[in-house]
């Protein structure tokens, strides 16, 4: 390829990857539904986006290292301590039961349906085992299932990816050995791969501990150290044995997320941006390698394979994994309706399917196009049905607002009671022990101490919280908390207007009420006999009262801010500050 062709191909891949994700966000659908057909169409129209031509021998190693970065990032978001009770049994069961049942079933069907030899069918079964965070994560963000359900599915997707990749490498070696009359020991090879990945992870964690805990690096260097360590360890492991770098990368992420001593921010803007770009580029690139000719006579048989995997195999695995746990019937059913295939399936099929075809294994040339069709079908099916299915099963988070009130003054406590009377799920938190004791005495739900601390200090997501109201009498605390939360969390942050100049005057975040309703003004009016109450919007806002908040018929909390007051409609509930 000429220099101009390479530049055009690389630029087009990146533009298509980013453009597809932007379009998906506007259409409010998972990006993979657009990325896969876009990559396939681009590959059919021009050979300049074919990654095997663009990168040559570097293509497969780059894919492996890119997937390692994705798995490390997914491992950082998995905290085992957040899965409690018998639900902890579900994650290992999904892997232990799911891998052999799915592989055996897919292999048994691939032979007669797709005309594959035993070796190619086994390879197809191994490829279709994996799910992965690249597809499960985006789908769960759209569905917004209950907390423990989201954690279980996230853990399964992250754990099964490297297991499936190593299983694919073992099956590949076994099939290749059988074609040459050699002898292979699959169980021993699998355990060897796990061991190599674990040793690499231990070395990587030691390096990360030194870089992140001892060298006191700033955010930029800390991110660079993590990226360099993950790529370096994954590369060395893959040199020793194929795909063991994926195990190492995931274990490193899990160790950093769950071991004491590491202080990695929960929000990592650079890493998140890099991972999203990698996902887009990989899906466009791998989809471009599938030609329309390779799909001939495979579409209908592959649909049959997908139907069995979706309607029979996955529900069976979910039933076995969730049997005798405290998960509800709806949660168990939703686990049985969530098993899309992702980037590791595509990468494994691209790597091993091509090599088996080169060694004249019967039907091996169909592994990649079949895997592509399975990925497209499962992503489209689950992506378009996950939300209505979750709603039907009653496993989504409540649509009603769930505010977190920070403060403990009497008027703040009465405001929380008013929210609760309007049907909202309310949490409260306060900086001092005495203030938190007052909240408990008022019989209001107190947020865990680490919830706001981790959000302010590390940028962690405020799970289940739709808005934070900073209502303390400390202008500086409100201002600094607003700056930290607004810069690291997706939750909307509101604060009181500052009572005096200084830091509070320049803080970001929406300012509640009006410039005159500062904390001293609210406390003074409350002391003088004013109180907070709720009333229907049908009678309008009384002249002597101030409209603080509005709760509409859907349960959405809309505050009055310096930008303007909400417009009441029939059926809304008003939260007012007025005379007794």
N, C-alpha and C positions, 0 to 999 in steps of 0.2 A: 504494500500500500504506500502511496505517496504521502508526504507530510501534510498536504492539504486534505487528503481523505481522512487521515487520522484525526486531524484537528476538527474536521466536520463531524466525524463519528462521535468523538468524545463530547463535543459541545452539544450535539443533538441528544445524546443519552441523558446528559445532565438536565437539559431544558425539558425533555419529556418527563423525567423523574420528578422535577420540581413542579412543572405545570400540572401534571396529573394529581399531585397531592393538593395543590391549590384549588383545582377544580373540584376535587372530592370534598374539600372542606366547605366550599360554597354550596354543593349539592347535598351536604350532610349525609354522605355515604362513606363507607370504608374506602381508603385510597387504593387498596389492592384490587377492587372491582374495576378500577380504571387503569392501573399500572399494567396489569397482565395483558389485556387486549391491545393497549397502546404499544407495548413492546413487541407483541406478536405482529401487529400491523406494520410497525416500522421495519422489522426484520424482513417482512414479505416485500416491502416496497424498495428497500435499499440494503445493499450488503455492507454499507459503511458502518452500521451499528452492530455488526456481528462481533461479539467480544473476542472470539477465537482468532479473528483476523486482526483486530485492533491490538490485542495484548500478547497473542501468540502463546508461548510456553508459560508466561506469567499469569495467564487467566485463572487457572484453577487455584494456584497458591494465593492469589489476591482474594478470590472468593472465600477461601478458607479463613484467611486472616480477618476479612471483613465480618464474617459470621462470628468469629471469636470476639470481636469488639461488641457486637450486638448481644451476645450471651453474657459477657461481663457486665454490660450495662443492665441487662435484665436481672442478673444476680444481685446487683446493688439494691434493687427495689424489693427484694424478697426477705422478709423478716419472719423467721419461724415462730417467734414468740407471739405473733399476732394470730396464729391458728391455735385454737384452744379446744380442749375436750376431745371427744371421740372423732371430731373432724380431722384431727391430725392423722388418723389412720387412712383417710381417704387418699391423700396424695401418693404415698408409697404404693397403695393398692392399685391406683390408676396406672402406675408405671409397671408394677409387677404383673398384674393381670392383663393390662392393655397391650403391652408389647408382644408377648407370645400369641395372644388370641388374634390380634389384628394382623400380625405377620402371617400366621398360619392360614387364616381365612383369605387374606388377599392373595397369597401365593396359590392356594387351592383354586381360586376363581380365575386367576390370571392365565393359567395354562389352557383350560378349555375355551374361555371367553376370548382371549387375545392371541391364541395360537403360539404361545411361548413354550420353550423348553423348560425342564425342571429348574435348571440353573437360573435362567432369566426370570422365571416366575418367583423363585425365592428372592432374587434381587429386588424385584418389584414389591414384594411383600415387605422387605426390610425398608425400602424407601418410603412406603406409605404408612409406616408406623408413626413418623414424627408429626408433630403439630407445630408448636413454636410460638415464642412471644411476638414475632413479627406479624402474625395474623391474629392471635388470641388477644393481645393487648389492645390493638385498635378496636376490635369488635366489642370488648368489654367496656371501653370508654364510651361507646355509643349506647350500649345496653344499660350501664350503670346498675349492675346487680347488687344484691346485699353484700356486705363486707366480707363475710367468711366465704361466700360462694366465689367472689372475685379472687380472693387469695388462693383458694384451692385450684381454680382453673389457671391462674397465673403461674403457680408453682408447677403444676403438671406440664404446662407448655414449655417452661424453661428447662425442667429436668429431662423431659423426653427427647429434646433436640439432640444433645450430645450423645445420649444413650443410643438413639436411632442412627446417628452418624457413625458411631463406632460399630454398631451392629451391621451397618451397611458395608463397612470396611472388612469386617470378619467374613461376611457372606461372600463378598467379592473375592477374597483370597481363597475361600473354600471352593467356590465355583471354578476359579481359575486353576487351582491345583487339580481338581477333578478332571478338567479338560486335558491336562497334561499327564494324567496318570499318577499324580502325586498324592500325598496324604496330608490332611489338615486336621487340626484339633480346635474346633470353633470355640468351645468353652474356655480353653486355655488362652487362646488368642484374645478373647473378649476380656478376661480378667487381666491379662497382660496390658491391654490398652487402658483399662481403668487405672491400673497401678502406675503406668507412665504418666497419665494425666494428673493423678493425685500427687506424685512426686514433683512434677512441674509446678503444680498449684502451690505446694508447700514452699518451694523456692521463691515463687513469685510473691506470695504473701509476705515472706520475710523481707524481700526488697521493698515492697510497698509499705510495710511497717516502718522500715528505716526512713524511707522518703517522706511519708506522710506524718509520722509521729515524732521523729527525731530531728529532721532537718528543718521543720517549721516552714515549709514552702508556702508561697502565696497561692491564690486560686489558680492563676495561669500555669505556674510551674507544677502545681499539684495535679492539674488535669493532664499536662504533658507527661508527667512521670507515670501516671496510671496508663495512659495510652501506650507509651513506650514499653512499659513493663508487660502489658497484656500482649502486645504484638510480638515482643521478643520471646516471651515464654511460649506462646502458641506456635511460633515459628520453629523453635528448638524441638518442642514436643512432636510437631508434625514431621520434622526431619527424622526423628527416632522411629515414629510409627504414625501412619496416616490417621488424621482426624482426632488424635489424642489432644491436640491443642484446644479443641472445643470443650472437652472435659476440664482441662486446666483453667481455661478462661471463666467458665461458669463457677467452678469451685473458688476461684479467686474472688469473684464478685460476691458470692455467698459469705465467704470469710470476712471480707471487709464490712459487709452489711450487718453481720451477726456477732462478730468478736468485739469484746471490749477493748478500748484503747484507740480504735480508729474513729476519726471525726471527719467523715466525708459528708458534705452537704447533701440533703435529700434532693434538692433541685440542682441539676448540672446543665445549665443552658448550652454550653459548648458540646458536651457529650450528647445531649438530646438532639441537637441540630445535626451533629455528625451522624448519629444512628439513623435518623429519619432520611438523611441524604443517602446513606449507604443502602438502606432498605429500598428506596426508590431506584437507585442505580442498578442494584442487583436484580430486582424483578424485571426491569426493562431489558437489561442485558441478557439474562437467561431466557426470557420469553422470546427474544429476537433470534435465538438459536433454533427455535422450533419452526419448521417450514410447513406451509399448507400441504405439501405433498406427503409429509410424514404422518399427517392426521387422517389420510384416506383409509376408510374401512375400520377406523378405530373409535369413532365417536359413539356410536350406539353401544358396542360392547363395553366401552369405558363407563357410559352412563349406567349400565347394568351393574358394573362393579361398584360404582359410587352408591347406587341405591342400596345394595346389600351392606356396605360399610356404614352408611348413615342410618338406615332403618333397622338393622339387625345387630351388627357387631358393636357399634358404639353404645347403644342402649344396654346390651348384655354386659359390656365392660363396666358401665356406670352402675348397673344393678349390683354386680359383684363387689365393686369398690365401695359402695355406700351402704351395703347391707349391715343392719344393726348399728347404725350411727344416728346421731340426733338430728341429722339433716331432714328438713321437711320433704314431703312428697314432691312439691314443686321444685325444690332445689335439686333433688335427685334426678328429676325428669330433665331439668335444664342442663345438668352435667351430661346427660345422655344425648343432648342436642347441641353439643359444642365440641367439634373436633375438626376444624379446618386444617388443611395442609399448607405449609409455608415454604420459606426460603431454603431451609435445610433439605427438605424433600427435593426441591428443584436442583440444588447444588449437588446432592448425592447422586441423583439420577444423571445429571450432566457429566459428572466425573466418572462414575463406575459403569454406567450404561454404555458410554462411548468406548471405553476400554474393553468391555466384554464383547461388544460388536466387532471391534478390531481383532479379537481372538476367535471370531466365528462362532460365538455362542448363539444358538438358535433363538430368534426373537428378541435379542438384546437391543437391536436398533429401535425397538418400540418402547423401551423403558422410559426414555425422556419424553416423547410425545404423550404417552399414557399418563405420566406423572403431571405433565403440564395440564392436561384435560382434567385430571382429578383436582389439582390445585384450583383451577378456574371454577370448576363446578362447585366444590365445597365452599370456597370463599364467597361466591355469588349466592349460593343457597343459604349459608349461615348468615352472611352479611345482610341479606334482604329479609330474613325471617327471624333473626335473633331478637330484635326489639319486640315485635308483636307476640312471639312465643313467650318471652320473659314476662310481658304484661299479663298474658293469659294465665301463666303459672303463678303469678303474684310474687315474683322474686326480685322485682326492681326496687330501688330505693324510693321512698315516698317522694312524690313531686312537690309536696308542701315545703315551704322554706324552713330551714333549721338554723336559726341565728345563734351565735355565741356572743354573749354580753360580757364585757370585761369591766368590772366595777362592782361595788357593794353598797353604795349609798342607798338610803331608804327609797328614793325615787327610782333608782335603777332596779331594785328588787320588785317594786310595784310594776315597773315596766315589763319585767320578765313574767310576772303574774298575768298581766294584760295580754301578752303574747300567747301565753298558755291558754287563757280563756278564749282566745281567737282560734285555737286549734293548732298552734304551731308547736313543734318540738324544740324546746329551749334548753340551752346549756349556759352556765355561768362560770366565770373564773375571775379571780382577783389576785393581785401580786402578793399580799401578805397573808400570814396564817390567820390573824384575827378577822380579816375581811372574809376569808373563805369559811370561817366558822359561822359568820353571820348568814352567809348564803345557805349553809346546811340547816341552820335554825329556821330559816324561812321555808324549808321543805322543797327547795329547788334543786335541780340536778346540777351537781358540780362537775365540771370537766376535769379529766385527769391532769395532774400537774405537768406531765411531760408533753401534753398535747400542744399547748400554746408555746411552751419553751422550745420544743423542737422546731416548731414552725418559724418562730422568730430567730432562733439561733442557727438552724441548719436549713431552713427553707422547706421543711417537710410539708406534705399536703395535709390540710385539715379535713380528714375524711368525714364525709357526711355533713359538713358545715357549709351552708350556702352564703353566709355573710358574717363578718366580724364587726361588732359595734364597740368601739373603744370609748368608754364612758367614765374613766377615772378622773380624779381631781388633779392629776399630774399632767400638765400640758406636754412636758418633755417626754414622758413615758408614752403618751398617746401618739405623739409625733414620730418618735423613733420606732415604735411598734408598727405604725402605719407604713413607714418607709420600708421596713424589713419585710412585712407581709405582702405589700403591694409589689415588691420586686421579686418575690420568690414563690408566691402562692397564687393559684388561680381563683381563690375565694375573694369576693368583693369586700373591701375594707372601708368602713366609715368611722369618723372620729368627730368629737365635739369641736366646736370652734374654740381657738385658744383664748384664754382670758387676758393674756398680755402678750407683748411682742417677744421675739426670740425664736427658738427653734420651731415652736408650734406654728408660727406664722407662715413658715415655708415648707411645712410637711406636705407630702402628697396624700392622695386618697380623698374620697368625697367628704365634705364637711356637712355634718348633720344640722338640720333645723335652719336657723338663721344666725347671722353674726352676733346678735344680741343674746341668744339663748346659749350662753356659755355655762360651764359647770357651776360657778358661783351664782349665776342668775337662776338657774334651775333649782339649785338647793334653797336659795332664798325664797322663791315662790312656793316651793314645797313646804318650807317651814312656816310660811304665812297662811297656809291652809289650802293651797292648790293640791290637786291630786290627779293621778293618771287613771283614765277610764276608757272603756270601749263602748261603742254604740253603732247602730246601723247607719249606713250612709244615706238612707232614705230621707232623713230630716235635715241633711246638710251639716255643715260645721257651725256650731253656735258662735255668735260674735265674740263672746268672752273667752273662748277656748283657742288653743293653738293646736293645729294638726301636726302630730309628730310622725305617725306612720299610717299606712293603709294596708290592709290585708284583703286582697281581692278574692273572688269566689273560688279561684283555683288554689288558694292558700299561699300565694306569692306575697312576700313582704316588700312593700315599696315605701322607702323613707322619704320624708321631706328633707331636702338639702338646700344649700345656698343656690343651687342651680334652678330650683323650682319645687313647688309642692305637687304631689300626685293629684290626679283628677278623679274624684270619687264617682263611681257608677252604682246603679242599683244592685244591691246584693253584696256590696263591699262592707268591710268592717273598719271603722275609724278608731285609731288610738289617739286620744286627746289629752292635753294638759289644760285643766281648767279649774274653776272654783268648785268647792264641794256643793 
